[in-house]
Amino acid sequence: MTASKQAKFSGKPVYIIDGARTPFIKAKGKPGPFSSADLGTAACKALLARQPFAASEIDEVITGCAVASASETNISRIITLRSGCSENTPAWTVQRNCASGMQALDDASKDIASGRCHLVLAGGADAMSRGPILYNDAMVLWLARLSRSKTFADKLKTFLAFRPHLLKPVIGLLCGLTDPICGLSMGQTAEIVAYDFGITREMMDAYALRSHQRLAQAQVEKHLSEIIAIFDTQGKVYQSDDGLRADTTLAQLAKLKPSYEKPFGTITAGNSSQVTDGAAFVILASEEALTKYRLTPLAKIVDINWAALNPAVMGLGPAHAIAPLMARNQLSLNDIDYFEINEAFAAQVLGDLAALASNEYCQNHFGLDAIGTIDQAKLNIDGGAIALGHPIGASGARIVLHLAQTLKRTATKRGIASLCIGGGQGGAMLIESV
């Protein structure tokens, strides 16, 4: 189904009550101090502890996770029980790559809109630094032969067949960031978007610099009230996103070498999102729950749209999700106070802006007139994933939560949160202040 064929979100109203997230912790070449479940539990425990209802009143928990470890299958159930919810609280895990956290909110919204639930804890968590390192197929076959060897002679023959190249590892995270259909890494798809829309290296680096500058300013002005402090087993406290490079300059960014298409590519580590660990969760509620527990909502979820497109240009997913979402809600750019578009790559965000401003692109792909040029003063006003990181399972929940907080802080009405999705998809959520 294309995005334009989807029906408007309907049913009973769904409200965002509150939310919390951990600091996003940049991967530093080794497993980070927290597992995905540790991060999710920390966010949920802090969030639930400040509510006027008991954790046992939560009807279900839905968690997005894209890099689950072998010991944390159905991570949502682990987080549920560790966070103090009842053992009778159902929990399930969803995966839609970069939008897994937004998918969790979508599924929670549908259960509330249908009347099945009244309070749902939903969000996402990922410890990307703990992505698995796997044996390659040749090593697995060698181990299988060894396990089948019965006699000493058979075992010796198998051992003698061992070669050092069998130990070459398979990096699970790199596999996950490479599309099996088009055979391209996510960075290579960003190179295509940059080429198609004439986005230069200088434009990307300028955008990346601004992301860091905006995050630095947001930290100074305390615009990230959704972050809760967490402690590791050594007693070290983590209180803020540590991927921020507040002192970076355009000159420093310009010195970085291409990461994907060497030597002439334009996508670098500096204008791409960071590999990061983190979690973000929100509580969604029905009108009945608002009345019962005297809750004051942050915002209302108005509509959600999912889109799909060629995996080779997956970064344009937000344009494909946003344009039909605005059209069916009869909204213009003047009606949207703020946008949060996840910054997988600077080229991807700039490509989405160019696509939405192009009559030709919008007509060819959506059968719509151009949405127009989004004022970047309304876009990712407190920085984005280039500066603070992109824990794949958590980012979808993070941008919705921060957008709701932004609407409240600025006393404005309406915003859209959106992400590109590996595999060639896009998601967008329309929310309104209450």
Secondary structure, DSSP 8 states (H G I E B T S, - for coil): --GGG-----SS-EEEEEEEE---EE--SS--SS-HHHHHHHHHHHHHHTSSS-GGG--EEEEE-SS--GGGTTHHHHHHHHTT--TT--EEEE--GGGHHHHHHHHHHHHHHTTS-SEEEEEEEEEGGG--EE--HHHHHHHHHHHH--SHHHHHHHHHT--GGGG--EEHHHHHTB-TTT--BHHHHHHHHHHHHT--HHHHHHHHHHHHHHHHHHHHTT--TTB--EE-TT--EE-S-TT--TT--HHHHHTS--SSSTTT----STTB---EEEEEEEEEE-HHHHHHHT---SEEEEEEEEEE--GGGGGGHHHHHHHHHHHHTT--GGG--EEEE--SBHHHHHHHHHHHH-HHHHHHHHSS-------GGGBSTT--HHHH---TTTHHHHHHHHHHHHHHHHT--EEEEEEEETTTEEEEEEEEE-
